[in-house]
């Protein structure tokens, strides 16, 4: 079971889109995937078609010990499952920020068993208690970035933040992938940023870049992943290609 946190401390770069559609692509290829929404904004939950007002429990209730995690898992489509979030999760940052409660998510999965091939965690755009919980549990990090100039400026800080989490909470955590999102191959700046970021990651940079695509922007409005909303779109093609690369990593023994 691969536990992968999808990370960037900058918002709007495609983290949630990647968790949902990479998860859907992996499930389409026969893998069982569990997505965890660790963002109080609950965009992954909303994008999966879940009405927040209908939720009786969320990941917040799991982390405070109110309910076992297996009780709140929701099936989104065949082989694709979700641990939902809601705005209550923001309270955890207030309640736990003064303590050392950085292993709540890891504790929640104790004795859970290997029921899934992949667990994908959608992290909030910050390195507070919620992201540290995700990274304390994860074994891998995929960094998602937008091919814009500011991505180059914020990358050193992002890598340093990850290093601090590794040193203090999870020595076995590794960056195993970098994903370019909202990519426009026609623009020189996109190509330049993609190549410069590749210098940081070398063979960890995925060959597949997720192109800007209207269908990817529209699908959350309808609460559908891209394979349900527009299966023939560039977005579906790109995430299916990315999923194949993710699976191929295992054959190359890039995962330790």
PLY file of the C-alpha trace (Angstrom):
ply
format ascii 1.0
element vertex 256
property float x
property float y
property float z
element edge 255
property int vertex1
property int vertex2
end_header
0.00 0.00 0.00
1.49 3.30 -1.10
0.57 6.29 1.06
1.17 9.49 -0.93
0.67 13.07 0.25
-0.02 15.60 -2.51
1.72 18.78 -1.37
2.41 22.41 -2.12
2.19 25.29 0.33
0.77 27.46 -2.46
-2.92 27.22 -3.21
-4.54 26.92 -6.63
-1.82 24.78 -8.22
-3.90 21.65 -8.85
-3.49 19.52 -5.71
-7.16 18.67 -5.28
-7.66 18.17 -9.00
-4.71 15.77 -9.00
-5.84 13.75 -5.98
-9.33 13.27 -7.44
-8.39 12.56 -11.03
-5.19 10.62 -10.42
-7.19 8.54 -7.93
-9.91 8.01 -10.52
-7.35 7.07 -13.18
-5.65 4.54 -10.89
-9.03 3.03 -10.04
-9.82 2.85 -13.74
-6.63 0.79 -14.14
-7.86 -1.69 -11.54
-6.28 -0.27 -8.37
-8.18 0.30 -5.13
-7.69 3.91 -4.08
-8.59 5.76 -0.90
-8.52 9.57 -1.00
-8.27 11.55 2.24
-9.41 15.17 2.34
-7.19 16.93 4.91
-8.18 20.46 3.87
-10.84 22.32 5.92
-12.02 23.93 2.68
-13.19 20.41 1.73
-12.71 21.00 -1.99
-11.90 17.34 -2.62
-15.11 16.30 -0.85
-17.19 18.83 -2.79
-15.50 17.90 -6.09
-16.38 14.26 -5.41
-20.07 15.17 -5.39
-20.63 15.12 -1.62
-23.03 17.62 -0.06
-21.25 18.92 3.05
-24.54 19.55 4.83
-25.40 15.86 4.51
-22.23 14.74 6.31
-22.83 13.44 9.80
-19.12 12.76 10.40
-15.85 13.77 8.74
-12.11 13.29 9.13
-12.31 15.78 12.01
-14.37 13.33 14.05
-11.82 10.62 13.34
-8.88 12.75 14.43
-10.49 13.72 17.72
-11.20 10.03 18.42
-14.98 10.22 18.09
-15.37 7.55 15.39
-13.16 4.94 13.62
-12.00 5.92 10.16
-13.59 2.87 8.53
-17.02 4.21 9.53
-16.80 7.34 7.38
-15.29 5.98 4.16
-17.51 6.72 1.16
-17.48 4.99 -2.23
-17.21 7.51 -5.07
-17.00 5.08 -7.97
-15.72 1.57 -8.54
-12.44 1.09 -6.62
-12.40 4.78 -5.59
-13.17 5.77 -2.00
-13.10 8.99 0.04
-12.54 10.05 3.63
-14.49 13.33 3.57
-13.70 16.66 5.20
-15.75 19.65 6.22
-15.18 23.05 7.78
-15.01 21.52 11.28
-11.48 20.41 10.44
-10.30 24.00 10.81
-11.00 23.66 14.55
-8.31 21.00 14.82
-5.67 23.55 13.89
-6.81 25.73 16.78
-7.33 22.90 19.27
-4.09 21.08 18.56
-1.70 23.81 17.43
-0.25 24.23 20.91
0.39 20.55 21.45
2.37 17.84 19.74
-0.60 16.09 18.13
1.08 15.42 14.81
0.39 11.68 14.55
-3.40 11.64 14.81
-3.91 10.49 11.21
-1.26 7.79 11.55
-2.91 6.56 14.76
-6.30 6.48 13.03
-4.99 3.92 10.55
-3.46 1.56 13.11
-4.85 -1.93 12.58
-6.63 -0.73 9.43
-5.02 -3.34 7.19
-3.88 -3.11 3.60
-7.26 -2.72 1.96
-6.08 -0.32 -0.73
-3.28 -0.15 -3.28
-3.02 3.63 -2.86
-3.92 6.21 -0.26
-3.78 9.74 -1.68
-3.90 12.65 0.78
-5.03 16.11 -0.28
-3.09 18.53 1.94
-4.00 22.15 2.72
-1.79 24.93 1.32
0.20 25.39 4.54
2.55 23.48 6.84
0.39 23.55 9.95
-0.81 20.68 12.11
-3.00 19.18 9.35
-0.24 18.91 6.76
2.22 17.61 9.35
-0.32 14.92 10.28
-0.52 13.94 6.61
3.26 13.86 6.20
3.77 11.93 9.44
1.53 9.20 8.01
2.64 9.26 4.36
5.57 7.38 2.92
5.81 9.46 -0.22
5.26 13.02 -1.38
4.16 14.13 -4.82
4.79 17.87 -5.25
2.27 19.53 -7.54
3.30 22.84 -9.07
1.95 25.29 -11.59
4.34 26.23 -14.37
4.52 29.90 -13.36
7.47 32.08 -12.35
6.53 32.13 -8.64
6.83 28.34 -8.49
10.59 28.76 -8.84
10.72 31.31 -6.02
8.71 29.28 -3.53
10.26 25.87 -4.28
13.33 26.22 -1.95
11.05 27.11 0.98
8.78 24.18 0.18
11.70 21.75 0.09
13.07 23.10 3.37
9.66 22.70 5.04
9.50 19.09 3.88
13.03 18.48 5.18
12.04 19.78 8.62
9.05 17.47 8.74
11.23 14.55 7.71
13.82 15.30 10.40
11.32 15.85 13.19
8.45 13.51 12.44
9.00 10.97 9.66
12.57 9.99 8.67
11.26 7.51 6.09
9.39 10.15 4.10
10.63 10.74 0.55
9.75 13.00 -2.36
9.11 10.49 -5.12
7.33 12.59 -7.74
6.82 16.11 -9.11
3.80 16.93 -11.28
3.42 19.96 -13.55
-0.19 21.17 -13.64
-2.09 23.87 -15.53
0.57 23.49 -18.20
0.35 25.37 -21.49
3.00 24.06 -23.87
2.42 27.04 -26.18
3.80 29.49 -23.63
7.54 29.94 -23.33
7.33 30.64 -19.58
5.57 27.31 -18.97
8.25 25.38 -20.85
11.04 27.29 -19.12
9.67 26.81 -15.60
9.02 23.13 -16.24
12.61 22.61 -17.36
14.09 24.60 -14.47
12.06 22.73 -11.87
13.15 19.49 -13.50
16.70 20.39 -12.41
15.58 20.04 -8.78
13.90 16.67 -9.23
15.67 14.98 -12.16
14.23 11.48 -12.66
11.48 12.17 -10.10
9.77 14.60 -12.44
6.89 12.89 -14.21
7.02 13.03 -17.99
3.29 13.69 -18.10
2.30 17.33 -17.59
-1.35 18.09 -16.87
-2.45 20.55 -19.51
-4.83 23.42 -18.89
-8.23 22.03 -19.75
-11.71 23.51 -19.48
-13.22 20.15 -18.58
-10.93 19.83 -15.56
-12.07 23.25 -14.36
-15.75 22.46 -14.94
-15.98 18.94 -13.50
-15.96 19.98 -9.78
-19.08 22.08 -10.40
-20.91 18.86 -11.21
-19.22 16.81 -8.46
-17.62 14.43 -10.93
-14.09 13.26 -11.65
-12.89 13.80 -15.19
-13.59 10.23 -16.35
-17.26 10.68 -15.54
-17.55 14.26 -16.74
-15.46 14.29 -19.92
-13.73 10.94 -20.53
-12.40 11.98 -23.94
-10.91 15.29 -22.80
-7.24 16.21 -22.61
-7.62 16.16 -18.83
-8.69 12.51 -18.85
-5.88 11.61 -21.25
-3.27 13.34 -19.10
-4.34 11.83 -15.79
-4.56 8.35 -17.28
-1.03 8.79 -18.64
0.15 10.02 -15.22
-1.47 7.04 -13.48
0.40 4.66 -15.75
3.66 6.39 -14.81
2.82 6.10 -11.11
2.23 2.36 -11.46
5.37 1.97 -13.56
7.42 3.49 -10.72
6.97 0.28 -8.75
8.55 -1.79 -11.52
11.52 0.57 -11.59
11.99 0.13 -7.82
11.90 3.88 -7.26
9.82 3.31 -4.15
11.79 2.40 -1.04
0 1
1 2
2 3
3 4
4 5
5 6
6 7
7 8
8 9
9 10
10 11
11 12
12 13
13 14
14 15
15 16
16 17
17 18
18 19
19 20
20 21
21 22
22 23
23 24
24 25
25 26
26 27
27 28
28 29
29 30
30 31
31 32
32 33
33 34
34 35
35 36
36 37
37 38
38 39
39 40
40 41
41 42
42 43
43 44
44 45
45 46
46 47
47 48
48 49
49 50
50 51
51 52
52 53
53 54
54 55
55 56
56 57
57 58
58 59
59 60
60 61
61 62
62 63
63 64
64 65
65 66
66 67
67 68
68 69
69 70
70 71
71 72
72 73
73 74
74 75
75 76
76 77
77 78
78 79
79 80
80 81
81 82
82 83
83 84
84 85
85 86
86 87
87 88
88 89
89 90
90 91
91 92
92 93
93 94
94 95
95 96
96 97
97 98
98 99
99 100
100 101
101 102
102 103
103 104
104 105
105 106
106 107
107 108
108 109
109 110
110 111
111 112
112 113
113 114
114 115
115 116
116 117
117 118
118 119
119 120
120 121
121 122
122 123
123 124
124 125
125 126
126 127
127 128
128 129
129 130
130 131
131 132
132 133
133 134
134 135
135 136
136 137
137 138
138 139
139 140
140 141
141 142
142 143
143 144
144 145
145 146
146 147
147 148
148 149
149 150
150 151
151 152
152 153
153 154
154 155
155 156
156 157
157 158
158 159
159 160
160 161
161 162
162 163
163 164
164 165
165 166
166 167
167 168
168 169
169 170
170 171
171 172
172 173
173 174
174 175
175 176
176 177
177 178
178 179
179 180
180 181
181 182
182 183
183 184
184 185
185 186
186 187
187 188
188 189
189 190
190 191
191 192
192 193
193 194
194 195
195 196
196 197
197 198
198 199
199 200
200 201
201 202
202 203
203 204
204 205
205 206
206 207
207 208
208 209
209 210
210 211
211 212
212 213
213 214
214 215
215 216
216 217
217 218
218 219
219 220
220 221
221 222
222 223
223 224
224 225
225 226
226 227
227 228
228 229
229 230
230 231
231 232
232 233
233 234
234 235
235 236
236 237
237 238
238 239
239 240
240 241
241 242
242 243
243 244
244 245
245 246
246 247
247 248
248 249
249 250
250 251
251 252
252 253
253 254
254 255
